[in-house]
Each structure stands twice: as structure tokens, then as C-alpha cells.
């Protein structure tokens, strides 16, 4: 008897539901969220395990690796589709969610998600740490501006290097303001120092990686964008066509068609938000700075026809397509390549 196993993962325990090939519930249980314990429980079942399914989440890739190492056929299921299917159930519990995942696995009504390699997850962790430190520093700067603005003290437009001097200059003479701003300035200085260290580490990783060096041959693509794209895609061969990278990154228009109604909306925003943001930043840089290339010329034509905002999003999508093709073909960017050839 072939069995389909659905896992609803939480931090401490995982709800498990096993259904047969005929759709009948065979067994339900709760097991601690550890790959060894889950693999041991699944292997004890009497029957042939056809597939094990779990929703993509924070612990899912770690569990996927552990269960795959135990010889099980494990599938990561796209969160959007699973969430939409489980929303139909009037009562939501972990037990019912596990049953719903098992039934989706049995019916085949799911979209598999790529499980990233350990190296890609390590790079993503480093980029996430850099972003968290950077956001913390920016939040402190904005808080300092807000504190002083209440007293009519305006910081104004100023470089990062002179920001600390400017705050001290405005707070001098007011003991309470000095007591309030000094700890925040010290925290900002510490965050700035840590951010500089992370930036050096990120640039070093990009310089040592052959793929990143090839991606950075395109104007507007720096170390952060190259590493973000490389770690998000992870394996370029999983896309049969480079054109599929744009929809995967959520940079294609959504569509709502029914009967005589056919509405094209904004971009779908599916997939990795950090990758989408990095590609849009690269597109903005390419459109406003740097040398003239066939990509920039194409984006300027789109901007005249549809506006600069639409052109920026379209350029971000096309950058993703070209980067993937450069990676697959192991070629550097050709600034003067004809559009038909490079696309």
C-alpha cells in the first residue's frame, strides 16, 4: 500500500498525517521537529512511502535535507498554493493542516519548491545580517533626526561621515539632549563599524566567486546584487528557459480573466522579495548612471512609451533573464550586443 505523508511543521512539534493511495487516513501523530525523529517515525509505518510533503517555511529546508538523507522522497510545497487550499477548511488546526497537506500531495495539486544548497543558505544568512545591521543604523539616524526636530533643530541633508558631528553640534549646550543623543550616537558608530566589516566580507565573497565576477560584468550589478541573485537561483539548470526567471521573481504583470473581463494588474510579487528589490535597485542604477548599453537603450524606449516606473520594473525583469543566460552560457555581459541576440 502506497502512503502519502503530510507534515505541518511548527517550532517544537510537527503534526503528521498519513493517508493511503485511496485517500483514507491511516494514522495521525505529533512528533518533535527534528529530522531524525521524523524519519524514524515515518520509516516505522507499514507500507511503501510514496512521498513526504511539507510546506516551505523557516525549518523546512533543514528538515528536507535531513529526511532526504534518510532516503525518503521529500517534496517542498509552495506556500501560496498550500495556504489557498487550506483556507477552504472552516476549522484550522495543526492536525487538519497536516491532513490537507497530505491530500494535496496525494492529488498532486501543489507546486514544488527548490531546496537551496547549504552554501546558498549561508550566503543568504550573511546578506540578511548585513541588511539587519544596515536597517538598525538607518533607524537610529531617523530617530536622532526626529528627536532634534521637536526642538526646531534641523539636521538637513548631510553625508554619513559628518552625521555624528552635526548631531553633536546641534545638541551642544542642552544637557538633556546631549544625554539623549550620546548613547544613540555610540550605538550608531558600533553598527557602522560592524556594517563596514560585513561589507568587506560580502565584497570578498563576490571577488572569490567566478559566477559573481561574471555577473558583475553587467553595469549596475555590484557584489550584493550578484550574491543575492546567485544564492536565490542557486542552480541555473532548474529553469528550462531564462524567460522563466522573470515570472519566478514576481516581475511579470498579474492577470485576472473571466468571461468578457480581462484585467492586467501590477506585478505578481511572487517569490523572493529580496531578489526582486535587488534587481529593481540594479535597474535604477543602470537607468540613471553608468555607461550606455543596449539594455539601457531598450529601457529608455520603454520609458518614453510607458513611463520610467514601468520601464524600471521591465528592466529589472530583463536583467534577471540576461543574468541567468550569462550564468548558463558562462559568458560576460556584452554592452554592444544586439537585443535579439542577447535576449
C-alpha positions in Angstrom: 0.0 0.0 0.0 1.4 3.4 -1.0 1.3 6.1 1.7 1.4 9.8 1.4 2.7 11.7 4.5 1.8 15.3 5.2 3.8 17.4 7.7 2.6 20.6 9.3 5.8 21.9 10.9 6.0 24.2 13.9 8.9 25.2 16.1 8.5 22.5 18.8 6.3 19.7 17.3 5.2 18.6 13.8 1.7 17.3 13.1 1.8 14.2 10.8 -1.0 12.7 8.8 -0.6 9.6 6.7 -3.2 8.8 4.0 -3.4 5.8 1.7 -3.5 5.8 -2.1 -7.3 5.5 -1.8 -7.5 8.7 0.3 -8.2 7.1 3.7 -6.5 8.4 6.8 -4.2 5.7 8.1 -2.5 7.3 11.1 -2.1 10.7 12.7 0.5 11.8 15.3 2.7 14.6 16.7 6.5 14.3 16.7 9.2 16.7 17.8 10.5 18.8 14.9 13.8 17.0 14.4 14.7 15.2 11.1 15.9 12.1 12.9 12.7 11.7 14.9 10.5 12.4 11.9 12.4 10.0 9.7 12.3 7.2 12.3 8.5 7.6 12.8 7.8 7.6 9.0 10.0 4.5 8.4 8.0 2.6 11.1 4.8 2.8 9.0 3.6 -0.4 7.4 3.5 0.4 3.7 5.5 2.0 0.9 6.1 5.7 1.5 5.3 7.3 -1.9 6.1 10.9 -0.9 6.5 13.2 2.1 5.2 16.7 1.8 5.8 19.8 3.9 5.1 23.5 3.3 8.1 25.8 2.6 9.0 27.7 5.7 11.8 28.6 8.1 12.6 25.0 9.2 11.5 23.3 6.0 14.9 23.3 4.2 16.7 21.9 7.2 14.1 19.1 7.6 14.1 18.5 3.8 17.8 17.8 3.9 17.6 15.5 6.9 14.7 13.5 5.6 16.2 13.2 2.1 19.5 12.0 3.7 17.3 9.2 5.3 16.3 8.0 1.9 12.8 9.5 1.8 11.2 11.2 -1.2 10.5 14.7 0.2 8.7 17.5 -1.5 8.8 21.2 -0.5 5.4 22.7 -1.4 4.8 26.3 -2.4 3.3 28.3 0.5 0.8 30.3 -1.6 -0.9 27.4 -3.1 -1.0 25.4 0.1 -2.4 28.4 2.0 -5.1 28.9 -0.6 -6.2 25.3 -0.4 -6.2 25.1 3.4 -8.2 28.3 3.7 -11.2 26.4 2.5 -11.4 24.4 5.7 -13.7 26.1 8.3 -11.7 24.9 11.3 -7.9 25.4 11.3 -5.7 23.2 13.5 -2.3 21.7 13.0 -3.9 18.3 12.7 -6.2 19.5 9.9 -3.4 21.3 8.2 -1.3 18.1 8.1 -4.3 16.3 6.6 -4.7 19.0 4.0 -1.0 18.8 3.0 -1.2 15.0 2.7 -4.3 15.3 0.5 -2.7 17.9 -1.7 0.3 15.6 -2.1 -1.9 12.7 -2.9 -3.9 14.7 -5.6 -0.7 16.3 -7.0 -2.3 19.8 -6.6 0.9 21.5 -5.5 3.9 23.3 -6.9 7.3 22.0 -5.8 9.9 24.5 -4.4 13.6 24.2 -4.9 15.5 23.3 -1.7 18.6 25.5 -1.7 22.1 24.2 -1.0 23.8 24.8 2.3 26.3 27.3 0.7 23.4 29.3 -0.8 21.7 29.5 2.6 24.9 30.6 4.2 25.3 33.4 1.8 21.6 34.4 2.3 22.2 34.5 6.1 25.2 36.8 5.6 23.2 39.1 3.4 20.3 39.1 5.8 22.7 40.0 8.7 24.1 42.9 6.6 20.6 44.2 5.9 19.5 43.9 9.5 22.6 45.9 10.7 22.1 48.5 7.9 18.4 48.9 8.8 19.3 49.3 12.5 21.8 52.1 11.7 19.2 53.9 9.5 16.5 53.6 12.2 18.9 55.2 14.7 19.6 58.1 12.3 16.0 58.7 11.7 15.3 58.6 15.4 18.0 61.2 16.1 16.6 63.5 13.4 13.1 63.2 15.0 14.4 63.9 18.5 16.1 67.1 17.4 13.2 68.2 15.1 10.9 68.6 18.2 13.2 71.4 19.3 13.4 73.1 15.9 16.9 71.7 15.3 17.1 70.5 11.7 19.9 68.1 10.6 19.3 68.6 6.9 20.9 66.8 4.0 24.3 65.6 5.2 26.8 62.8 4.4 27.1 59.7 6.6 30.7 60.8 7.6 29.6 64.2 9.0 26.3 63.0 10.6 27.7 62.4 14.1 29.5 65.8 14.1 26.3 67.5 13.0 24.2 65.9 15.8 26.7 66.9 18.4 26.8 70.4 17.0 23.1 70.8 17.3 22.8 69.2 20.8 25.7 71.2 22.3 24.5 73.4 25.2 21.5 71.3 26.1 22.4 68.8 28.8 19.2 66.7 28.3 19.7 66.5 24.5 23.3 65.5 25.0 22.3 62.8 27.4 19.7 61.5 24.9 21.8 61.6 21.8 25.2 60.3 23.0 24.1 56.7 23.7 22.4 56.6 20.3 25.5 58.0 18.6 27.7 55.4 20.2 25.3 52.6 19.1 25.3 54.0 15.6 29.1 54.1 15.5 29.2 50.4 16.6 26.6 49.4 14.0 28.5 51.4 11.3 31.7 49.6 12.2 30.0 46.2 12.0 28.4 47.1 8.7 31.8 48.0 7.2 33.1 44.6 8.3 30.1 42.8 6.7 30.5 44.9 3.5 34.2 43.8 3.3 33.1 40.2 3.8 30.4 40.4 1.1 32.8 42.0 -1.4 35.4 39.3 -0.7 32.9 36.6 -1.3 31.9 38.1 -4.6 35.5 38.6 -5.7 36.4 34.9 -5.0 33.3 33.6 -6.8 33.7 33.1 -10.6 30.0 33.2 -11.2 29.6 36.5 -9.3 32.5 38.0 -11.2 30.8 37.1 -14.5 27.5 38.6 -13.3 29.2 41.8 -12.1 30.5 42.5 -15.7 27.0 43.9 -16.3 26.8 47.7 -15.4 24.7 48.3 -12.2 25.4 44.8 -10.8 27.5 45.0 -7.6 28.6 42.5 -5.1 25.4 42.5 -3.1 23.1 42.1 -6.2 25.4 39.4 -7.7 25.4 37.4 -4.4 21.7 37.9 -3.9 20.9 36.6 -7.5 23.4 33.7 -7.2 22.1 32.5 -3.8 18.4 32.9 -4.8 18.7 31.0 -8.1 21.3 28.5 -6.6 21.0 26.1 -9.5 20.5 27.7 -13.0 19.7 24.3 -14.6 16.3 24.2 -12.8 15.0 26.7 -15.2 14.4 25.2 -18.7 14.3 28.7 -20.2 15.8 32.0 -19.0 12.5 33.7 -19.7 11.0 31.8 -16.7 13.2 33.7 -14.3 11.1 36.8 -14.6 7.8 35.3 -13.5 9.6 33.3 -10.8 10.9 36.5 -9.4 7.5 38.1 -9.4 8.3 40.7 -12.0 5.6 40.0 -14.6 2.1 41.5 -14.6 -0.7 39.7 -12.9 -3.9 38.8 -14.8 -7.5 38.3 -13.9 -9.6 36.9 -16.7 -13.1 35.6 -16.5 -15.6 35.7 -19.4 -15.5 39.1 -21.0 -13.4 40.6 -18.3 -9.6 40.5 -18.8 -7.7 42.8 -16.4 -3.9 43.1 -16.3 -2.7 44.4 -13.0 0.6 45.2 -11.3 3.4 42.7 -10.9 2.6 39.5 -9.1 5.4 40.0 -6.4 5.7 36.2 -6.1 9.0 34.7 -5.0 11.9 36.2 -3.2 11.3 39.8 -2.1 15.0 40.5 -1.5 15.9 39.3 -5.0 13.1 41.5 -6.5 14.3 44.5 -4.5 18.0 44.0 -5.6 17.0 43.7 -9.3 15.0 46.9 -9.1 17.9 48.7 -7.4 20.2 47.4 -10.2 17.7 48.6 -12.8 17.5 52.1 -11.2 21.3 52.4 -11.2 21.6 51.3 -14.8 18.9 53.7 -16.0 20.4 56.7 -14.2 24.2 56.1 -14.1 26.9 54.3 -15.8 27.7 53.6 -19.5 25.2 53.3 -22.2 24.3 49.7 -23.1 21.7 48.0 -25.3 19.8 47.3 -22.1 19.7 50.9 -21.1 18.7 52.0 -24.6 15.9 49.5 -24.6 14.7 50.7 -21.1 14.7 54.3 -22.3 12.5 53.4 -25.2 10.1 51.7 -22.8 10.2 54.8 -20.5 9.2 57.1 -23.3 6.2 54.8 -24.1 5.1 53.7 -20.6 6.8 55.9 -18.1 10.0 55.5 -16.0 8.5 53.4 -13.3 7.2 50.7 -15.7 10.5 50.9 -17.5 12.4 50.2 -14.3 10.4 47.1 -13.5 10.6 45.9 -17.1 14.4 46.4 -17.0 14.7 44.5 -13.7 12.9 41.6 -15.2 15.1 41.6 -18.3 18.3 42.0 -16.2 17.2 38.7 -14.4 16.7 37.0 -17.7 20.1 38.1 -19.1 22.0 37.3 -15.8 20.6 33.8 -15.9 21.6 33.4 -19.6 25.1 34.7 -18.8 25.4 32.2 -15.9 24.2 29.3 -18.1 26.4 30.1 -21.1 29.4 31.2 -18.9 29.8 34.4 -20.8 30.4 38.0 -19.7 28.0 40.9 -20.5 28.3 42.4 -24.0 27.4 46.1 -23.8 27.0 46.4 -27.6 25.3 43.1 -28.2 22.1 43.4 -30.4 18.9 43.0 -28.4 17.6 40.0 -30.3 20.9 38.1 -29.8 21.4 38.9 -26.1 17.7 38.3 -25.1 
